[in-house]
């Protein structure tokens, strides 16, 4: 938390967004640029350096390879938004094009059960117009001869709108353009939420200021559960550590390595002149929001053995950098929680992305702006992601979780 707390210039805002990282800033930008909304917007961010945010630790990837149509549609909008970023931002010539590396995702199945899931998901993806291709080991080897595939029975790959993109630039311009539309960003922390007659009426800041508001949006990432508790609500979202390793190879492959999801649970890809690998810990449980302790044994004991087994060229690898970030992990089904709480209709969740927040942020910002302005989702119905399924303990199954 920053030492200097900032107070907003007004004591009433129509919308207060708690959390100003990727998701919160997406909501701020979309809502401030919605022609049918002219209210005041306040974004409260506890750490404007974003040093410990999930946004700062993302690998900035996007994919179409999900098992549910809704998640596919969400990512397809992201791909469209990134592709036409300047146009979406109003055609401002100062807005840069966003670089995208379309090397795709490569899911590798080492058994018939997993292969069957890939085939099932492929049918749904094809129905949505995604360019996913199922590949035999021989076809994979012909396209990517660097893989060791003795144990692989099937692959699923897509080079259309899949890979990684310059999400940091998108985030930066969302904040710039939101501020140009008079969105107020402050460095502070919400420590209280006032409720009267079944509605949020005000928030209290760590500085002591009390701000009246009509709508509160929880965009607090891994801290979502704590914010919900301020309103007397619960959400099954917790911070879980995810580890990233950047390495080089003495004799690297002669072409880009797709983002490969290995059966071991380790994933890896080309990252500029280097390569990147990532994995969860073997004991995958929650940690404190401020716990970013690096487990260096994971590289030697889990990540490197897996990548060297799958790509023998990586046997002579040198670790260049590493870090740990947090998934805002939804324990129920690893899908986002989006929309109001039925018992508190002007408290809106946009949480629990479980590692998909960057690629889902454009659709989330658009959807929440529609919900605020019109009382409904118009472009893409996000209702299945609503709080009702959480309350009913009814998971929205997504098979393609990394």
N, C-alpha and C positions, 0 to 999 in steps of 0.2 A: 504494500500500500504506500502511495506517495505521502510525503510528510505535509505538503502544502495542500490543503483542501480548498476547493473552489466552490463558491456558491453561485447559483444561476441568477440571471438578472431579473427574473420574475418569480412570484410565489405561486403561480398557477400555470400548468401546462396541460394541454389536451391529452397528450400521450407522453408517458415516461418509459423509456427503454432502459432496462437494467442490463448493462453489458454493452460495450462499444466495439468489440472485436468483429470478426467477419460477419457473423449472423446479425448482430445488432446494427452494424453499419449498413448491411444490405437492407434491413427493414427501414432504417432511417432514410436511405437514398430513395428507395421505391416509394415510400409514403410521402416524402417531401416533393416528389415529382409526379404524384398522382393529382391530376387536374381537378378531381372531385374532393380533395381534402385540402383545407387551408388552415388547419389548427397549428398550435405551437407544439414542437417536439423537443423533448429533453432527453439526451443520452447521458447516463451516469456510468462512468467507467472508473473502477477503483485503481487501475494502474494504466495510465495513458502511454506508458512505454510498451505495453503489451508483452513484456519480457516473459511472463509466465503463462501467457494465454495459449490455448490450443492453436490459435492462428499463427503464432510465432514459431510453432514446432511442426507445422504441417509439411507433408511431402507434395502437396498441391497437385493431386491426381484427379482424373475423371475417367469414368467408364460407363458403358451401356450394359455391361454384363451383370445384371441383377436377375432375380427369379420372379419378381413381382412387376406387373405392368406399371404400377404407380411409380416405383423407384426408377424404372427405365425412363418414363416420361419426365420425371424431375431432372434426370441427368441430361436428357436430350435438350431441354430448355437451357441448361447450363452451357452445353456445347454451342448452341445457337447464340447465346448471349456473349460468350467469349469470342466466337468467330466474328460477330458484328458489334464488337464492344463500342467502337466510336459512334456508330449509329444509335445504339441504345443510350449513349451518354449525350445525345442531342446533336451529334455531328460536329462537336467542338474539335477543330484541327489540332488543338494542343493535346488532346487525348490520344495516347499511343495505341497502336495495334498490340494485341496480346500474343506473345509467342506461345505456340503450342507444339509439342513434340508428339507426333502421332505414331508412336511405336506400339501402342496397344497393350492390352493385358493378355497374358497367356496363362490360363488355368490348366494345370497338369493333373490328370487323374491316374492314380496307381491301382485302382480296383474298379470292378464293374458297378458297384453301388454308387461311387462318386461319378463314374462315367454316365450312369443313368440320370443323375441329377443335372449334369452338364447338358445332356440331350433335352431334358425337360425344360430347362431354362432357355436353351437355344430356341426352342419352338416359340416361347413367349417373346423372346427378343426379336425373332424374325417377324412375328406378328406386329411388332411395333416399328418395323422398318430398320432395325439395327443391322449392322454389317457383320455380325458374328459368324465365324466359320468354325465348324468342327473339323479337327485334323487328326489323322492317324499318326502314329509314331513316325512312319516313313515320310509323310507329308511335312511334319514338323522338322525332321532331320534335313529334308531337302531345302527348306526355307531358312533354317537356323541350325547349321551343322555343328555348332559349338555345344549343343545340349548332349548330356548322357541320358539316354531314354530306355535303358534296359528294363526298368520297372514300370514304364508308363504305358497305359492302354489307350488313352485318348487325351486330346488337348482341345481347348476352346480359345479362340483368338479373334481379335477385332482391331483393325487399324483405322477404322472410321470413327472419329470423335472419341478416341481413347488414347490416353497417355498422360502427360503432365503439362500444366500451363502456368503462366505467370500470374498466379493468384495474388501475390503481394502487390502488384501494380493495380489490379482490380480493387483490392481493399483500399489502397491509398486514394484512388479516384472516387470511390464511393464516399469516403469521408470528406474529401475536398468539395465535391459537388453538393453533398448534403449541407455542409456549412454555408455554401453559396446560397442555398435556399433557406437560410436562417435556422437550421437545426442547431441547437445549443448543445455542445459537448462540454462536460465538466469532469474534473478529476475529483471524485468523491465516492462515497459508498452509501448505499441504502441500508439503514440499520433498523428501520421500522416501516410497517405498512398498516395504515389505518383503514378500518372497515366499518361501514354503517349501513344497516338495512340490506345486507347481502351484496354490497358493492364496495370496491376500493374507493376511498375518497381522498387519501393523501399518503405521501411517503415522508419519512424522516431521514435526513442525511446525517452522516457521521459528524459533520460540522455543526449540527443542531438545527439546521434550517428545516422547516416544514413546507412541503410543496403540495398544493392541491392538484388533483389530476382526475381525468375522466377514464383513462385506460392505463394499465401497467402491463408492459410486455417483458417477460422473463427471458432474456437472451444471455444468461450468465454462464453458459458453457458448463465446465465441470462443477461450478458452484451453484448450479440450478436448484439443487435440493435445499440448500441453505436459504436461498431467496424465497422459494416456495413456502418454507417453514415460517417465514416472517408473516405470511398471509394465512397461516394455519393450515396449509395444504402439504401434501406429500407427492413426491415424484421419484420413481426408482432410477435416478440418474446419479452416477458416482464417478469420480476420477479414477481411471485405470492407466497405469503406465504403459507406454509403447516406446520401444527403443529403435533408434536409427543409427546406422553405421555407414560411413562413406569410406570407400577404399579404392585403391588402384590395383592394377594387375600388371605383372612383368610382361606377359604375352597376352594382351587383351583380345577378345573376339574381333573379327574384321567387320562387324556390323552392329547396329544398335541392338541391345538386349531388351526385349519387351519386359514390361512389369510382370514378372513371372511369379505365380503363386504356387510354390512347391508343396507337395503333400506333407512335408515336414512342418508346415506352418510358417516357414520363413518365406518372405517375398524379397525380390531384388530386381534391379533395373539399371539401365544406363542413366547416368546423371552428369551430363556435360562431358568433360574429359575423364570423369571418374565413374564409379558405380555406387549404388546405394542399396543397402539391405535393411530389412526391418523385421521385427518379431515382437510378440508379447513375452513376458516372463513365463516360466513353466507354472509357477504359482500365481495365477492371474486373478488377483483380488484388488479391492480398492486401496487407495493410499490417500494421505492427506493432500489437500489442494496445493499446499506449498512444498510437498516432498518431490524433489526432482533428482533424487539420488541415482547416480548412474551405476548400473550393475555391469562392470567390465567383463565379468566372466561369460556373459551371454555371447559376446563375439567369438571367443575362443572355443566355447563348449557347445554353442547352438547355431549361431548365424553362419560363421565361416565354414564349419564342416558341411552344412547343408548346401551352401552355394558352390563350394568346391566339388561336392559330389555331383551336383547337377550340371555344372560348367567346369570341366577339368582345367580350363585356362585360368580359373580363379584359385588354383592351388597355391600359386605364388602371388598372394595378395598382401597388400600393406594397408593397414588401417590409417586413414587420414584424419577423420573426425568422427565424433559420435555425440549424440544427445538423447535425452529422454523427454517426451511430451506426454500429455494426458488426453486420452479419449474421454469425452463426456458420454459415458457408457450407460446405455439403457439396459438394465438387468432383465427386463421382461422379454424383449425381442430384438434389441439392437437397432430398432427403427426410431426415427424422430418422433417426438411428441409435439403436436402442433395444434393450436387452437385454444379456446377458452375453457376454464373449468366450469362444469355445469352448476356448481354451487356458488361460483363467484364469476359471473359472466364477463366482467371487465378486467379480469386477470388472465392474460393470454400467454400460453407456453409456446416457445420455439426452442426446444431443447433435445438432448439425448441423441445426437447424431452418430455417435459410436464410430467416429472416424470418417464420416461421409460429409462433414459440414461444409468444406470448401466447395465441393462439386454440387452440393444441394442448396447452397446459399442464394443463388439467383431466384430459384423457384420459391424459396421460403420468403425472401423479401417481397416478391411480387404477391404471394398468397396472403401474407399478413397485412400488407397494405390494402388489399381488396377487402379483407375481413374487417379492418378498421373503417374503411371508407364506405362500404356497402353492406356490411353485416353478413357477407357470404363470400365464398371462394368463387371466382368467375372464370379465370383462365384454365385452371386445373384444380379439380376437386381434391383437396387434401383432407377431407373429412375422415377417411379411414385411419389417419394418423392421430386422431383426436384423443383427448383425455379419457373418453368413455371406455375405450378398450383397456386402459390402464386400470381404471376403477373396477372393471369387470374381470380383470386378470385374464384377458382374452388376447393372446399374442397375435400380432400380425407377422406371419412367418416370412422371413427373407433367408433363402438358403445361401446366398452368395455374400457371406460376411467374411472379411479379412481381419 
